[in-house]
Every structure is written in structure tokens, then in C-alpha cells.
Amino acid sequence: MSSFSNVTVDAKANVYFEGKVVSHTVHFSDQTKKTLGLIYPGKFHFGTGAPERMEIIAGSCQVILDGTTETLTIDAGSSFDVAGNSGFSIEVSEGICEYICSFLSA
């Protein structure tokens, strides 16, 4: 997905890990939301409240879902799902990884 119509965007950025992960929240008329963000090189861990789908739209990353040991390589055009009340480690080796995070229904 390259664009969204009829949305409201929070101008204030969500900044994590000293600016190495930055996103903005997009609100849809059906009360759902997504975040659009950038991940700079490094290794980071995120916890989840609600289930999430992470779509990688540019770059690539390596992901390990909490409770597993398998490293998944996720390239642009691919996605991965994370269970609610869980988490994942994500590593970007080079360049910038761009993503859309969708918050899914439980």
C-alpha cells in the first residue's frame, strides 16, 4: 500500500531507541489505526499489547518472534504477524527499513 485516503495523522512522532526507530500514527474513519515508520540500523525489541501485522515496504530486516528461536528474513513486500501480549526482536543490518504496522483485532 503506497498511500491512504481520508485519514488523520498525529504530527507528533513516536520516537524509540534514541531516534533509531521513528513512526507516526494514522487514524482511519472506522476507528482503526496504523503506524508508519522507519527503522535505522541496529537491533531492537518491541512488546505488543494487541496483535500486529508488520508490513515491510522498503529495505529488509531480520525478526525473531518472542517464544521462538527462528530468525526470519523479511524483505520489502513481505510481512509478519505478532501475537498480542507478546513481542519481537528486529534487526536492520544496513540502510533504512520502512514499515506499516497494523493493529489487528484479537
N, C-alpha and C positions, 0 to 999 in steps of 0.2 A: 504494500500500500504506500503510495507516494504522497498523498495529501488527504486532508479531512475537511469536510464542509460543515457549516453551521455548528461550530464548537466554541467553547470559551477556554482560553488558555491562561493559566496562572503565570504572571510575569515574573514572579519571584522564583528563582531556580532552587531545585533540591540539590545541594552540594554535599558530596560524601568524600571521605578519604582525601582530605586536603585538596579538593578540586580535581581529583583524578577520575571521578565519576560525577557527571552533572546531568540533570534531567529537568524537564518542565512537565507539569500535569495538564492534560487536556480533558475537559469535561464535555460529555455528549448530552443531547437533549433527553435521552432515555435514562439519565442519571448514572450511566456507566462512566468510567474514566480509564485513561491510559497515561503512561508516561513515555516521553520521547527523550532519549538521552545519548550521551557519548561516554565511552569508557576508554581512558588513556592506558598505555602500557602499565602493567602491574598485576598483582593477584589480590583479589578482594573476596570477602564473604558477606552474603546478604541473607537475612532471615525473612520469612514470609508470614503474613497473617492469613490472607486469602490466597487461594490458588492463583497462580500466574502463568501466563504464556509469554516467553521472551522470544521475539522475532528479531533476528539479526538482519539489518538492512544494508550494512556496509561493513567491510572488514571481516575478521574472524576471531574466535575465542575458543578456549578450552574450558569445559564445565565439568564439575563433579557435584552431583546432587547429594544432599545430606543422606546418610544411611547407605550409600553405595561407594564403591571404590573405582568404578569405571570412569575413565576420562573420555568425555565426548568432545569431538571437534565440531564446532558449529560455524559454518560459513555463511556469507551473505545469501539470503533467500531461504534460509532454514530457521527452524525454531525449536525450542524445548519447553516442556511444561514442568512446573514446580508445584508440589502439593502445598496446601495450606498448612500453616503452623510447622513449617519445615525450613529449608534453606538450600543454598548452593554456593559453591566457590567458583569464581570465574577468573580466568587469566587471559590477558591480552598480551601477546609477545611483542608485537610491533604495530605501528600505525594506530589508527583510531577505530574502535568498534562502535558502530551506531546501532541503536536498538529501539524497538517499540515494546513496551511492557503492557500487556492487557491483564486486567484483574478479572478473574473468572468467577462464576457462581460456584458455590460449594457443592 
